[in-house]
């Protein structure tokens, strides 16, 4: 039996300079970098041996990557050491980067050096995701970011002047936004001066006991902020191609599209999650050992996930492939169309507009309400 090629890999780097008060990604502040980075590198080596066995059992293999994403944490802290380690790690396992591989490195302001970026570029990095979050110094303090506004501008200036391909992470729905009337469009107007090719805009989600829980803006404020931002960026030539993502033509995140299209993605590193499409298997790495927890998805779970993911991106998705009751489905889609949630519709094929993206969970509830999923 021919093995299925896995062409995307995510690696999670679990270290940060500071633990922001809202973030729930797995990460630590290293006390002894030399020791802890070494332990992390060892865990990748041991983890890959486990991953190979998982792939082998499911008739999958990694040989050439079309996307490689290094996230975290703050992987730019791994520096020259990390770039050299990863280059050798791939070489020793005969994992090649295709000629068109999209290799993304997450970078935080104040957590990179020119020498390290040069080394990463030599290792194949050709795309960067910058954790900016806000261009207002007061809001950076509110969300507990360790970098200063000067760090932000230095980072944006460097990436722009060196003509590097980069995306910017920005956050909506920040504490005190309503009280102090945050002007996010002004911030984004300034960001665009540095010519990012891609912008990710996430609505802040918080854990129980979040320190600013009582100062979060109302749902109505967040909805208006989201739609205002979407309209603004579309007017600036960005395509709202996924719920939280905007891109210039041809600059969509190919790695993240693998997830949204329910395609296979391998993963390494504590808490990293991978997916093997042909085996209907999701796996998540444990935090304290190079072992993973495996989950075989049922037909109903696969169906639900494919619908949800299919509606997340603005390409026509055919709901009739997953839903048999076409009469009821027609009623639901017609309701969505009359409510102006659709960007395009061809029969049972549809794509959502920005308003539809905002209300995606409610639209899924419509499908549940009528027993369509």
N, C-alpha and C positions, 0 to 999 in steps of 0.2 A: 504493500500500500504506500502510495506517495505521501510524503510528509507535507503538511500545510506550512507555508512560510510565514513566520511572524516578522513583520517589517517595522514595528514600532516598539520602542523601549522607554520606560519611565524609570528614573533613578531618584530616590528621595534622600537628600542630604539633611540630617536631623539637627543641625546646629544653627544658633542665632547669637547675635551680640546681646540681645535683650528679648524678653518674652512680653510681647504686647498684650494689653489687658483684654483684648477681644478675640485673639487668635486661638483656634482649637486644633491647628495642625500639630502633629507630633514634632517636638523640638526640644533642645536643651542648650544651656549656656556652658561651653566647655571650660572646665577648671584647669585641665592640663591638655592643651591642644595636641601636642606631640603624641601623647598616650591615647587620647580619645579619638583623634583622627585615624590613628593606626588601627584601633579596634574597629572603627567604622569600615575602613578599607578591608580588613580581614573578614568582616561580616558580609561584604559584597562578594568576596571570593568564595566563601562558604555557601552563601545564598545562591550564587550562580550554579554551583554543583547541584543544589536542590532543585533549582529551576530547570536545569537540563533534564533531570529525571521526570519532572512533571510534564515537560514538553514531549519527551520521548513516549511516555505512557499515553499521550493524547495525539500521537502522530503529528507533532508540530516541531519546528526547528527555527532557530535564528541563524541567518547567514549574512544577509545584507539588510541594513536598516535604511528606511526612507524617512523616518522621523526618530529623533532621540531628544528627550526632554529631561533636563536636570533641574529639579525643583526642591522645595524645602519648606521650612528652614530658609537659610540664606546661603545657597551653594557658591555664590561669588566669594565667600569667605574661605573656601577650600583652596583658592589661589593657584599659584604655579604648581604646588604639590599636587593638587587635585587634577589639574590639566594633564600633568605627566602620568599620574597614576591611571587615569581613565584611558588615555591613549594606549598605554601598555596593556591595561586590562582587556581592551577590545582586541588588540593585536594578538595577545596570547591565546585568545579564544577564537581566533579567526573570524571575528565579527567585523565586517566591512561597512563603511558608510557609502551608500550609493552616491553617484555623481550629483544627484539632485537632493540629497538628504537635508532635511530641515533639522538643524541641531540647535536647540534653544537652551540658554542659560538664564536662570533667574538672578537678577542683580538688585541689591538694595543700595540706595544712596549712602555714602560713607562706609560702604563695605566692599570696596573694590580698589584695585591699583592698576595703573597702566601696564605694568609688567605682567600682572596676572591676566589681564584681558588679552594681551598679545599672545601669551602662552595658550589661552583657551582658543583663540583664533587659529593658532598653529595646529591645535588638536581637532579642528573642524567646526567649532562653533560659528554659526553664521546668522543667528537671531538671538535677541535679548529681550527679556521681559523685566521691565523696571518697576519696582514697587514704590511708586510715587505717592499714591492715595489721596493727596490734597496739595494744592499750592498755597494754602493759607496756613501760616505758621501756628496760629491759635488752634486750628483743628488738628494739626499734627500732634500738638501737646495733648489734646483731649483724647485722641485715640492711642496715646502712649507710644508713638513712634520714636525711636531712639535717634533717628537722623534729624538734622537741622534743615531749615529752609535753604540755607547756603549749600548744604550737601545736595539738595534736590537740584538747584540750579547748576551746580558744577557738573552733576551727572548728565542732565539734559543737554547742556552745552557741549560736553565732550562727545556724546553719542551723535549729536547733530553735526558737529564740525568734522567728525571722522566718517560721516556718511554711513553709519552702521544701521542695519535693519533692526528696529526695536518696536516693542509694544509697551504701552503704559498701563499700569493697574491704577484705577481710580475707585473711590468708594462713595456711594450714595447713602442717604439716610443716617448721617452722622449725628451723634448727640449734640444738642444745642443748635442744630442747623436751623430749626424753626425759630427759636428764640432770638438768635443773632442774624437771621436772614442770610444764610450762606449763599454767596453768588457763585454757584458752581459753573455757570456758563462763562463767567469772566475767567475763572480758573482754566477752563478748557480752551477758551480763546487763546490764552497765553501758552498753554501746552502746545497748541497747533503751530505756534511760531517755530517749534523745534522739529517739526515734520515727522511725528511718529506715523508708522504705517498701519498701526493696529492699536485699538484702545479697548481694554476690558473694564467694564463698569459694574461693580458688584454692590448690591444693597447689603448694608451691614447686618449680619445675623450674629446674635450674642448668646452666650451661655447663661444659665440660671445664675443669679447673683451678680450679674455684670454691674460694675461700679456706677455706670451712668444710665442704668436701666430706666430711671424715672425721668430722664432728660432726652429720650429718643423722640424723634418727630412723629407726628400722627401718620396713619396710613394714607390719608388724603394728601398730606404734604409729600410723602415719599412717591406716591403715584404721579403727582404733578411733576416732581423733580425728574423722575425716570422718563416720562414722556417729553418733557422739555429738552432733556439731554438728547434723547433719540432724534427728535425733530431737528435740533441744532446740528448734530453730527451728520445726519443725512444731508442736510443743506450744505455741508462742507465736503461732500464727496465720499462719505463713509457709508458702506453697506451694513445695515443692522442684520447680520447674518446668523446670529444666535442670541438667545435670551439676553446674555450679558456682554456680548462682544460685537465690535464694530471694526471694519477693515476697509482699507483702500482695495480697489479691484485686484484680485490675485494675491492678496497679502493675508488671507485668512490663516488661522493657525491650523496647519495640516495635521499636527499631532492631536490636538483636541478634537478635530473633526473625526478622528478615528473612534473616539469614545462616543460622540454624538451619533455616529452612523452605526454604532454597535459592532464595530470591527475589533479584531484582536489587538491587544496591547500587552506586552510583557512588562513586568515591574520588578524592581529590586529596591531594598532598603526598608528600614523599620516603618511600618504602617502603610507602605505603598500597596496599591491595589491593581491587579492585572486581570485581564479577561481573555479567554480562549473561545472564540466564536463557535468553531466547529464542535467543540466539546461541551458547549453551554456551561462553561466553568468559570467562576470568579474566584480569585484567590487574593488573600490579604496577608502581608507579612506581619508576624508578631513583633513586638517592640523589643523584647529583651533577648531574643535568640533568633538564629538564622533558620527559622521555620515559618511556615505559612498555614493559614486556615483556608481550607478548600470548601467551596459551595457549588453544588450542582443545581442549576436553575431548572425549575419545572417548565412545562410548555406554557402554562398560564403566566408565570413570572417573565418568561422570555417575551411573550406577546405584549404584556403590559409595558415592559421596558422598551421594546421596539417602538411602540406607539408614542410613548412619552419622549423618547429621544428623537424620533422622526419629526415630531412637532416642534422641537427646540430649535431647528435650523430652518432658514427661509427658502428651502427647496421643496418643490411639490412632493407631498407624501400621500400615498394612496391608502386611505383608511380601509378601503374594501378588501385589501389583502389580509387584514387581521379581523375584520368585523363582518359577520354573515348577515345580520338583520339590516339589509340595505334600506328598507322602508323607514325604519326608525332612524337610521344613520342619516338619511336624507333630511329628516325633520331637524335633527340636531345641527347639521352643517348649515341648513337654511337659516336657522336661528343665529348661528355665529355670523353668517354673512350679513343678515339684517342688522346685527349689533356692531358691524364694522370691525370685526376681529381678524378678517382675512386680507392678506395681501394679494393672493391669486387663488382662483379655483377653476379646475377643469374636471367636471363630474365629481367623483369622490376623491380626487387628488386636490390637495390644498396646501397652502403655506400661510403662516400667520404674519400679521403686521406687528408693529411695536406694541400696540394696545393688546393684541392677542397674546404676545409673549408675556406681558405683564400679568395677564390673567390666566396663564397656562394651567395652574393648579385648579382653578375654577372650571376650566374647559374639560379637564380630565374628570372632574366630579360630575359634569354633565353626562359623560360616557358611562360612568358608574351608575348614576341615577336611573338611566334607562336600560341598565343591565347589558350594555354593549361590550363591556370588558369585565 
